[in-house]
């Protein structure tokens, strides 16, 4: 597991932001296609395009996680970066729309357990 300093994680944000934006777009496209098929009462196994869009979403998550960070919540755009704080492993936590990484939480905690870094 790669460990990040705050500066290292912040330096990756310009690469991660557009991938999160693309992930949101693919999620939106998938939701539209699923809704269209539901409205037409097409059986799940006969709905072309859904599998391909899901595969695109998986590939985007893999591209983001290739940097060493973890996609925690697609809808919120939550990305965690493993780090060390006071001698223990924690997550630096970034949410899409935030200018930089300003929060952290324990490995067991989540978004609701975020605490300011400063």
N, C-alpha and C positions, 0 to 999 in steps of 0.2 A: 504494500500500500504506500503510495507516494504521500509524503507530508509536505504541506505548503506553509510558507510564511504568509502573512497578510499581504505583503508587497507582491509575492509571486502569484497569489490568487488574484489580486487586483489586476496584475499585468495580463492575465488570461481573459479578463472580462470583454475586451474588444473582440476577441475571437468567439466567445461563448454567446454574447448577446444576439448576433445574427442567427446563430443556430437555434436559440430559443425562439426567436421570432418565426423562423421557418417551421419549427416544431408546432407552434401554435397554429400556423397556417394549415399545416397538414392535418392537425387535429380538427380544425374547422371544416376542412374539405371532407374528412371522414364522417363527421357528424351530419353534414348535408347529404352525402350519398346514403348513409344509413336511414335518414329520415325519408328520403325519396323512395327507397325500397320498402320501408315500413308502410308508407302511404299507399303503395301499390300492392301491398301484401305479398311481396316476393319472399319465398322461403330463404332462410339464411344461407343455405348451401348453394343457392342459385343467384347470388347477388354479386355479379362481377364488379371489380373495382375496389371492393372493401378489403380484400386480402392484400392487394398491392399497396393500398394506402397504409394499412397497418404495418406492412414491411418497411415502408418509407419512414414511419414514425420510429420503429425499432432501430433502423440505421442511423437516424439523427441522434437518438439517445446514445447509441454506441459511439458516435463521433464526439459527442460532448464528453462522455465518460472516458474516452481515449486519453484525454488530458490528465486524468487522474482524479477528477471530481465525480460527484454522484448526483444524478438527477433524482430529487426527492418527490417533487410534485409538478407534473406537467402544467396543470391548469394555473397554478400560482407562479410558475416559473422559478421554483425553488431549487437551488443548486448548493450542495455542501462540499466543502474542501477539507479533507482530513488535515489536522494540524496538532501542535503540541502547545498546551498552556499549563503553566505551573506543574510541569513534569508529567502531565497525563494527556492522553489523546482526546481531542475534541473535534468538533466540526466548526469551521468558519462558515457562516450561512449568508447566502446572497439570494435576494428575490429580484426577479426581473423588474426593472424600473428604478431600482436603487442605484445611485451613482457609483458606489463602491461598496466593498464589504465592511460593514460596521457592526455586525453581530456574530455571536457564537452560541453554541449550545453543546451539552454533553452528548455522548454517543446515544444514550437512551432517550434523550429529549428530542423534541421536534420544534417546529416553527413556533408553537405557543410557549416554548421554554427558552426562546432566544433572549440573550442578554447583550447589552452594548459592550463593545470591545474597550472603549475608553473609560 
